[in-house]
Structure formats: C-alpha cells, structure tokens
Amino acid sequence: MKDRTIEQTVEVLPKGTRRLAAQLRTSARFEDLWSVLTNYNRLSEFIPNLSSSNLISREANKIKLKQVGAQDFFGLTFSAEVLLELEELKSEGILRFGLIKGDFRRFEGAWTISRLSNDLGSSLVYELTVQGCFGMPVSLIEKRLRSDLRNNLLAVEKTALQ
C-alpha cells in the first residue's frame, strides 16, 4: 500500500497523563501482524528504543512480560522498566496490556488488528495511556511518544511483511 499516513490522536488528561492512539492501514495480513506482536522475547529486535523484552510467564491467554526501554533526551539517556500483564484476545484481534509495576504510575493500552474489507490487508491500532512518575514531566516527552508510536507501528508492519 502506498499510503503511509498514520492517524494519531493525543488527549491530555489530569495529573500529567496522556492518552495516545495511532492507526496504520497496511497490506500485512492479520496472522503475520499477530505473530509479530506475540513474539514477546524478540520484540526488542525490531521495536525502536526497546532494549529488552522477556516473557516471564504464560497462563492460557494471560502473559507477564518484562520490558526495558531506553531513550536519549537532550544528550541524556533515560531508561524505564515495566512489568506488564497482557491479555491475548486473538479472536477479537486485541492484545491488551497493563502495568503491574515499573517506572511509570500508569502504562496501559492495547494493540488492535482488524482485517480490512475485501482482504486488502489490515488496520493496526496502538493505544497507550501513560502517566509518568513524579519528576517525569510527560508534557516534555509527549512529542517523543508520538514519534515512538509511529515508529513502533512501522516497525511491526516491516517485520510482518518480511
């Protein structure tokens, strides 16, 4: 598909919280996108700024996942670690995640994959609600978060199309 438009929205919520969403229409197939997103131990190989991603446990469709991300801001490296609980709802095309513990007060969202009509590919949506810890001004990193959402969608698409 030639259209590389990624639709994005940002909602400013109270107490330094942001709700971000990004959507990409892609020629990648549902199964390929799902396979990429659920290959938890390999996510850091293609998701920019994700240093590590380790599957801690799996019980049916409930997964515990530890991830570490790293970013450069104004010449300083910022690292954040999260322990997430994920729920795989493959029949609905939803991979929901929420923070168990980590370097954020709030970090939750979902990946949603929908088949486009006439089997012309898929829609891939990434939604994230994030609230930084005290001393982490989310407003300063909001622009970077928007860029990361776009880059994450493109990275998943690229891997699914390989």
N, C-alpha and C positions, 0 to 999 in steps of 0.2 A: 504494500500500500504506500502511496506517495505522501499522503497527508501525515505530517509529523506533529500536528497540532496536539498539544496536551492541554486539556482544560484543567484549570486549577482554581480552587477557592480557598480563602483563608478567613476564618472567623475569629475575632478577638473576644475571648471570654474573660470573666473576672479572675483576679489573683494571678495574672501572668500566664494564663492558659491560652493555648491556640488550638483550634481545630482546623486541620488542613486536609484537603482532598485533591487528588489528581486522577485524571482518566486518560487512557490511551486506547485508541482503536488500532488493532494490529491484525496482520494476516496470520499470526501464530494461532495454532489450534489450542482449544481448551485443555486437552490432555497434556500437551507439551508445556503449557504455562503452569498447570497444576504440578506436574512433575518437577519443574524447576523450583517452584515456591516451597515444596515439601521435601526438598533435598537439603535438610537443615544443616548438616555438617559441611556442606560445600557452598553455602550462601556467601561466605566471606571471599570466595574465589572470584566472584563477579559483581557483588554489590559494592559500589564505591564507598569508602570510608568505614566499612565493616571489617574490623581487624580479625575477629574470630566469631564463630557460631558453632556451638556444641550442643547436641542433643543430650539432655540429662536423663530423661525418662519418657516412656510412652506407655499409656494405658488406654487401649482402644483408640478413640479419636482425640484423646487429651494428651498433650505433649508439654514437657517442660524443656525450655531452651535457654541457654546462657549465651549472651552476645556482648561483645565489646566493640564499641565504635570509637574512631579517632578522627578529629578534625583539626585543621590549622586555622586559627583565628588571629589575624594581625601578628603573625610570626610566633604565636604560642600554640602548642599542641594541647587540645582539650580531649580528654578520654572519658567515656561514660560506659558503665557496665549495667546490664539489666538481666534479671531472671524473669522470663516470661512464661505464662501459661497460654498455650494455643489450643484452639478447638478446630478440628478439621470437619467441615460440613461439605464434603465433596459434591453431594447430590444438588446442593444449592450454589456451589461454586464459591463458598465463603471459607476463608481462613481467618478466624478471629483471634486476636491476641490481647493480653492484658498483663500489666506489671504485677509481679509477686513482690519483688524488691529490687532496689537498684538506685542509680544516681539521679533519678527523677522522682518528683512527687506523684506524677501521673504520666503514664505512657501506655496508650491503648488504641486499638483500631482494628482494621481488617483489610485484607486483600479480597477483592471480589472479581471473579471471572464470569463473564456472560458470553454465550455464543451469539454471534451476530446472525441476522436473518440470511437465508439462502446459503448458510455455511461459508460465509465470506470472511471468516476469521473470528476474532473475539474482542470484547471490551475488557480492559484490565483497569480496575479502580483500586487505588491505595488511599485509605483514610487513616488519619492519625490525630489523636488528641494528646497534647503534650503539655506538661507543666514542669518547669524546671525547679530544682531545689533552691533553697534560699541562697541568694548571692549569684544565681544564674539568670541573668535577665533575658528571658525568651524573646523579648522585642528586638534585642540586638542580633539574635541568631535566626530570626524569622526568615530573612531573605535567604540565608543559607539552607534552612529547612525546605523552603520552596524549591530551591535548586536541587536539593537532595532527592525530593520526591520525584521530580522529573527524571533525574539521572537513574534512580532506582527502577522506575518503570522501563526506561530504555534498556537498562542492563538485563532485566528479566526477559524482555522481549528478545534482545540479541541472543541470549543463551537459549531460549526456547526455539528460535529459528535455526540454530546450528544443527 
